[in-house]
Amino acid sequence: MWNITRNPLLILALAALLAACGSGKEGAPGAGAHVAKKALSPADQLARSLVSGVTQTKAGSAPLPVQVKFALQAKPEPAQPLDVTISIVPTAGNLDRIFGKVEGEEGLELVSSGELEGADRPVENTPIERTVKVLPKQDGIYTLTTTVSVDIGGSISSQTYVFPVIAGNGLPDLPTNTKAAAGAKTQAAGTPH
């Protein structure tokens, strides 16, 4: 049996042939099909960047028939205002009204109004988008809390959703434990403690 690895000239010829296989001109017969990427609309781009809010329902209670998502419009930086888009998607068609309120924790100031404008008779699975402006005061990890209320036949139910906002480097550098650091240095040097 003939061993292909013993003939380096044949190996080089095969490698060149394989490399040439995919180098045809676009649109030429036999060339791989190229798929043109469709430009996304701003709404589609936003939909891809939305992240679900975290919520917790009490035992025995049903979650609201909505999905709540958010998107940060830029990287959060200390002392720089930031737009946050909140998208509320009704998952039922029997809602009379949806409205809400946004609050930032200490260190994350709301620059715009925290009231989310209500929507009467929202259409099922159609996003309701609202934007609020926040201002992180310094590096840190903050929470933005959104309370969404739903009116169904005169009965109002509310649920709270939490979104993380990591400003700058997140948590500032933590101070080192000077006693532990000093002890480690003396042990490394061979000095008894």
C-alpha distance (Angstrom), angle and dihedral (degrees) to the residues before:
residue distance angle dihedral
M1 . . .
W2 3.79 . .
N3 3.82 115.7 .
I4 3.85 113.0 -142.8
T5 3.80 93.2 -158.2
R6 3.83 91.4 66.3
N7 3.77 93.3 65.0
P8 3.84 109.8 66.0
L9 3.81 92.5 179.5
L10 3.81 91.0 59.0
I11 3.83 90.6 48.0
L12 3.82 91.1 53.2
A13 3.81 91.7 48.2
L14 3.83 91.6 50.3
A15 3.81 91.4 47.8
A16 3.81 91.8 51.1
L17 3.80 90.7 48.0
L18 3.81 92.3 50.6
A19 3.80 92.1 47.1
A20 3.80 91.0 51.1
C21 3.81 93.2 52.4
G22 3.80 94.8 80.5
S23 3.78 98.2 37.0
G24 3.84 98.4 87.2
K25 3.78 119.9 128.4
E26 3.81 117.7 -94.1
G27 3.75 111.4 -91.8
A28 3.81 92.4 16.3
P29 3.80 116.2 132.5
G30 3.76 110.3 -89.6
A31 3.80 93.8 18.7
G32 3.79 116.3 129.4
A33 3.78 114.8 -92.7
H34 3.80 111.9 -101.5
V35 3.77 118.1 -151.2
A36 3.78 115.0 -143.6
K37 3.79 110.6 -133.4
K38 3.77 112.8 -127.5
A39 3.79 114.7 -132.8
L40 3.79 110.9 -112.9
S41 3.76 120.8 -126.3
P42 3.82 116.8 -123.7
A43 3.82 88.8 -106.6
D44 3.82 91.5 54.1
Q45 3.80 91.4 46.7
L46 3.81 90.0 51.4
A47 3.81 92.1 47.7
R48 3.82 89.9 55.1
S49 3.81 92.7 51.0
L50 3.82 97.2 48.8
V51 3.81 118.6 113.2
S52 3.81 124.9 -162.4
G53 3.77 119.0 -109.6
V54 3.80 119.9 -121.5
T55 3.78 116.5 -113.5
Q56 3.76 138.9 168.0
T57 3.78 126.4 -152.2
K58 3.77 123.3 -153.5
A59 3.78 118.3 -112.1
G60 3.79 110.4 -86.1
S61 3.80 94.6 19.1
A62 3.78 125.9 105.3
P63 3.80 121.8 -129.8
L64 3.80 117.8 -109.5
P65 3.80 115.6 -92.8
V66 3.82 91.6 -110.2
Q67 3.78 139.3 90.2
V68 3.79 116.3 -140.5
K69 3.80 120.3 -158.7
F70 3.78 135.5 167.0
A71 3.79 140.7 -160.1
L72 3.79 129.6 -163.4
Q73 3.81 109.3 -137.3
A74 3.83 93.4 -149.8
K75 3.78 140.4 4.6
P76 3.81 107.0 -71.9
E77 3.81 111.0 -114.1
P78 3.81 127.6 179.4
A79 3.82 114.7 -93.7
Q80 3.84 91.6 7.5
P81 3.83 119.1 113.5
L82 3.80 113.0 -122.4
D83 3.81 131.1 -161.6
V84 3.80 115.2 -135.7
T85 3.80 118.6 -166.8
I86 3.79 115.4 -149.5
S87 3.78 116.7 -163.1
I88 3.80 119.8 -163.5
V89 3.80 114.6 -168.3
P90 3.83 116.6 -167.8
T91 3.82 110.3 -140.7
A92 3.80 95.4 -168.7
G93 3.79 131.5 56.1
N94 3.82 97.7 -142.5
L95 3.82 98.7 74.5
D96 3.80 116.8 125.2
R97 3.81 97.0 -168.9
I98 3.81 142.1 -6.3
F99 3.79 122.9 -159.8
G100 3.78 137.4 152.5
K101 3.75 153.6 173.6
V102 3.83 133.4 -127.0
E103 3.81 126.8 -150.2
G104 3.78 132.4 -179.0
E105 3.76 123.9 -148.5
E106 3.81 123.7 -121.0
G107 3.80 107.9 -58.5
L108 3.82 93.7 26.8
E109 3.79 107.6 82.9
L110 3.80 123.5 -166.0
V111 3.81 107.4 -129.1
S112 3.81 94.9 -177.1
S113 3.79 128.4 43.7
G114 3.78 114.7 -65.0
E115 3.79 92.4 -145.5
L116 3.79 114.1 104.8
E117 3.79 109.2 -144.7
G118 3.79 110.6 -115.0
A119 3.78 125.6 -115.3
D120 3.80 119.5 -145.2
R121 3.81 119.2 -144.1
P122 3.83 94.7 -6.1
V123 3.79 116.9 -154.9
E124 3.80 115.2 -114.0
N125 3.84 114.3 -101.5
T126 3.82 92.3 4.9
P127 3.83 111.7 123.0
I128 3.80 119.5 -123.2
E129 3.79 106.5 -153.6
R130 3.77 125.8 -160.8
T131 3.80 129.1 173.1
V132 3.79 127.6 -147.4
K133 3.79 128.1 -177.2
V134 3.81 119.6 -133.7
L135 3.79 133.2 -177.2
P136 3.82 120.5 -150.1
K137 3.82 107.6 -150.0
Q138 3.84 96.2 -154.0
D139 3.80 142.9 -15.0
G140 3.77 109.4 -53.6
I141 3.77 149.7 104.4
Y142 3.79 111.4 -88.6
T143 3.77 136.7 175.9
L144 3.76 126.0 -131.7
T145 3.80 110.6 -156.1
T146 3.79 122.1 -153.8
T147 3.80 121.3 -170.9
V148 3.80 111.7 -161.0
S149 3.79 120.6 -165.1
V150 3.78 126.4 -164.0
D151 3.81 126.8 -162.2
I152 3.80 113.4 -152.9
G153 3.79 114.3 174.3
G154 3.81 93.5 -26.3
S155 3.82 93.9 -48.8
I156 3.81 112.9 114.5
S157 3.81 120.7 -154.9
S158 3.80 126.3 -179.9
Q159 3.77 135.8 -161.4
T160 3.80 131.9 -176.3
Y161 3.81 124.8 -132.3
V162 3.81 125.2 -168.9
F163 3.81 126.8 -151.4
P164 3.82 125.4 -170.6
V165 3.80 120.0 -129.3
I166 3.81 114.7 -168.8
A167 3.79 109.2 -164.5
G168 3.80 122.3 -160.9
N169 3.80 111.2 -35.9
G170 3.80 94.0 -10.7
L171 3.76 110.5 -129.1
P172 3.79 114.0 25.1
D173 3.81 116.0 -117.9
L174 3.76 108.9 -72.2
P175 3.81 116.6 -126.9
T176 3.77 113.4 -105.6
N177 3.78 120.1 -118.9
T178 3.82 99.6 -106.9
K179 3.83 95.1 -161.5
A180 3.81 92.9 52.0
A181 3.82 91.5 44.5
A182 3.82 91.9 49.8
G183 3.82 91.3 48.1
A184 3.78 91.5 51.2
K185 3.82 91.6 51.0
T186 3.82 93.6 50.7
Q187 3.82 91.8 47.7
A188 3.79 90.6 49.6
A189 3.81 90.2 51.2
G190 3.81 90.8 50.9
T191 3.79 94.2 -115.2
P192 3.83 113.4 142.6
H193 3.78 115.8 -123.4
